[in-house]
Amino acid sequence: MTKLYKVGIYCRLSVDDASNSAKANYIPSDESVSIENQYEILSKFTMLNGWTEVKTYRDDGYSGGNFQRPGFLEMLEDARNGLINLILVKDLSRLGRDFVEVGRYTDVVFPSLGCRFVSVLDCLDTDGDNTDMLHFRSLMNDYHLKDLSGKIKSVLHAKMRSGQYIAAYAPYGYRKSDEDKHRLVIDEEAATVVRQMFEMRAGGMAYGKIAAALNNKGILTPRWHWAVHYGDGGCKYSKLWMYATVKNILNSEVYLGSLIQNRTGSRSYKDSTMIYKPESEWICHEVSHEAIITKELWEAAQEVNRRASRIAEGNTPPTPCLFTGKLVCADCKAPLVANRERHQRKNGTVKTYTSYYCSRHANSGRSSCTRHVIYEETLKELLLGEIQAQAEALELDEAAVLDKLQRQYISMDLGRCEDARKEITKLRRRVDELEHITAKLYEDKVCGTISEATFTALMQKSELERLEKAERLQTLLAEVRQSEQEAASIQNWADIVRKHLHTHELDRMMVDELIDHIEVGERFVTDGHTHRDIKIFYRFVGQI
C-alpha cells in the first residue's frame, strides 16, 4: 500500500530576496520568489504527486540565517505531533542559508520526526538516493549569506569612514538633516535641555538629581521627544528620565561635535549577539557636525565625573544579597535593589543592616513611585515563618493540602482529565482509520474502481472529517499535557517545602529553590498601626 503523505508546505521570503530578485534575470520580484508564487508551485506539486496538503507555513521578511522564525517553529511542532510527515519547499535556500543548521535539520531533526523532506527546484528528496548535491547546495547558500553580510558591512564601514552618520535615530539634541539623512543638525529644543544637563552636572549635581529635575519640569525623555516631533506621537517606553539615560548623555562626545561609530557589532553573520569592539576598531571624526556644548563645559562636567570615580574606587565590589532579584515593587513592578547601611550604636559598636528599596524611585531621582523600603531581617523572619507553616501543614495532612492546591490551580479536574484521555484514544483510532480510507481511495482511483468525481467527493468528505478530528485531538492533548504539568509542579513544590520543616535559617539556595518573586507594598498606617502588603509567589504554584 502506498504511504499516505501529509504535506506541510513551507514558504519563506526575506527583504533581501525580494529586492535581489527584482534585479536578477529581469524577473519582477512579485513573480519570482514571492510567498504566493512559492505556494502555487508547491500546491500543484503536492496535487500531482497524490499527496495530501495539510497546512501552509509562511515566514515573510525573515532571514535565511535565522531559524527562530514563527512559521518554521510551528511547522516543527506540528511534525512532532504527527500532523505532517512531509516538508515541502521550493528550493533549499527557503529552508535556510546556514550550512550547518540546514544539514542538522535535513540529516537529523526531520528523520527523527519521521518527516520526509523535498526541495522541488533542487530535485532533492531525503526519501530517495538523489541527496548527493544537498550539502553542496546548502554550502553555496551559506556562502551567499556570508558574502551578502560582508558586502553590507563593507558599505556601512565606507560610509562611517567618510563621516556619514548611519544609525537609525539621531542622538538626543540633534536631528537628521532634511537634505542629507547621514548628517546631523541641531534640534534646538532638545539641545537647550542638553546644555542645562551639562551645566547642572558641572555644578556638582548627581545623575539622579538631574533626572528628578527634568521629570519635575515635565521635559520629554529622548524617545518621547522623537515620537512627538518626528514620529507618530506615541511611544511604548517610560516618560520618566532615569539615572542611566542622564549618565549616557553626559558622557557622550557627540555633543562636542565628534562622531564615534563602529563601537558595537555582531559576532558574525550567523550570530546577531551585539558585542563591544576594541577602541582600535572605532571610527572617529572629531569635527563631524556642529557642537551643542563648549569644550570648557564638557571638561567641567567630566571633572565632576572623575571626582565621583575616585570616591568610588575604595568601595568593595557589590555582592548579591539574600533576596537580590526576588523582590518586586507592588505598585510600579520595578525590582527592589539592595542597600547596605551602617548604624552606629550608643555603645560605639557599628551594626550593618541590609535593606531593599524601589529601583524606579531611586533611578528617577525620587520623582516616581515611593521608596517601599523593607529590611532583610524583617523579610527573613516573615518568609521563614511562612515556609515552616506550609511544611507543617503538609506534615499534618499532605493529601488535604495537595487537593486544595489542585482545585485552585489545575485547569482540569480528575474526572474531566480521564474523560479527555478516553476521547483522545477514540480520536487517534478514528484519525488512523481516515488515513487508511484516504490511501484506499487513491488506490481505487488508480485502479479505475471509482470515478474521478466519486474520488473527489469521497476525498473531500474524508479529509474534512480528518482535519476536524485532528484539530480536536491536538486541543485535548494540549489540555491534558498542561494538567499533568500543573499536577507535577504542585508535587515538586510539596517535596521542596517538606524538606525544610526543621530549617531555622534562611539562605540564598533555599530562596532560589522555593521563591519565584515577592511583591512588596508601601507601608501605611491604620488606627495607629503600621501595615504593609507582602505577597509571596512560590515556584511551581504561585501565590498560595
Salt bridges, closest charged atoms under 4 A:
ASP17 OD2 - ARG12 NH1 3.55
ASP17 OD2 - ARG94 NH1 3.00
ASP17 OD1 - ARG97 NH2 3.23
GLU40 OE2 - LYS44 NZ 3.39
GLU74 OE2 - LYS55 NZ 2.69
GLU77 OE1 - ARG80 NH1 3.61
ASP78 OD2 - LYS55 NZ 3.07
ASP91 OD1 - ARG94 NE 3.61
ASP98 OD1 - LYS270 NZ 3.56
GLU101 OE1 - ARG104 NH2 3.23
ASP107 OD2 - HIS135 NE2 3.05
ASP122 OD1 - ARG137 NH1 3.31
ASP125 OD2 - ARG116 NH2 2.45
ASP127 OD2 - ARG116 NH1 3.90
ASP142 OD2 - LYS270 NZ 3.34
ASP147 OD2 - LYS151 NZ 3.15
ASP178 OD1 - ARG175 NH1 3.83
ASP187 OD2 - HIS225 NE2 2.73
GLU188 OE2 - ARG195 NH1 2.95
GLU189 OE1 - HIS229 NE2 3.03
ASP271 OD2 - ARG267 NE 3.55
GLU299 OE2 - LYS295 NZ 3.97
GLU299 OE1 - ARG306 NH2 3.71
GLU303 OE1 - ARG306 NH2 3.21
GLU303 OE2 - ARG310 NH2 3.53
ASP331 OD2 - HIS372 NE2 2.61
GLU341 OE1 - HIS343 NE2 3.00
GLU377 OE2 - LYS380 NZ 3.86
GLU398 OE2 - ARG498 NH2 2.72
ASP403 OD2 - ARG407 NH1 2.14
GLU423 OE2 - ARG472 NE 2.99
GLU433 OE1 - ARG430 NH1 3.06
GLU435 OE2 - LYS6 NZ 2.88
ASP444 OD1 - LYS440 NZ 2.81
GLU452 OE1 - LYS445 NZ 3.67
GLU463 OE2 - ARG466 NH2 2.82
GLU465 OE2 - ARG430 NE 2.87
GLU484 OE2 - ARG421 NH2 2.89
ASP495 OD1 - ARG498 NH1 3.22
GLU505 OE2 - LYS380 NZ 3.10
ASP512 OD1 - LYS326 NZ 3.75
ASP512 OD1 - ARG508 NH2 3.26
GLU513 OE2 - LYS499 NZ 2.68
GLU513 OE1 - HIS500 NE2 3.16
ASP516 OD2 - HIS517 ND1 2.61
GLU519 OE2 - LYS333 NZ 3.19
GLU522 OE2 - HIS372 ND1 3.86
